[in-house]
Amino acid sequence: MELIFLSVNNIYGFSISASILAGSETKYGEA
């Protein structure tokens, strides 16, 4: 169970980081 939880946690963490990076890139790109 721990491995599954850690895997899901890493996937969500990566998705959140990626979306934040993509959002900042769009803001700076448009500005």
C-alpha positions as CSV (number, residue, x, y, z in Angstrom):
1,M,0.0,0.0,0.0
2,E,2.8,2.4,0.8
3,L,4.4,2.0,-2.7
4,I,1.0,2.6,-4.4
5,F,0.5,5.7,-2.2
6,L,4.0,7.1,-3.0
7,S,3.5,6.4,-6.7
8,V,0.2,8.3,-6.8
9,N,1.7,11.1,-4.7
10,N,4.7,11.4,-7.1
11,I,2.3,11.5,-10.1
12,Y,0.2,14.2,-8.6
13,G,3.2,16.2,-7.4
14,F,4.7,16.0,-10.9
15,S,1.4,17.1,-12.5
16,I,1.1,20.0,-10.2
17,S,4.7,21.1,-10.8
18,A,4.2,20.7,-14.6
19,S,1.0,22.8,-14.6
20,I,2.7,25.5,-12.5
21,L,5.7,25.6,-14.8
22,A,3.4,25.6,-17.9
23,G,1.3,28.4,-16.3
24,S,4.3,30.6,-15.6
25,E,5.7,30.0,-19.0
26,T,2.5,31.1,-20.6
27,K,2.3,34.3,-18.5
28,Y,5.9,35.3,-19.3
29,G,5.5,34.2,-22.9
30,E,2.3,36.4,-23.4
31,A,3.8,39.3,-21.4
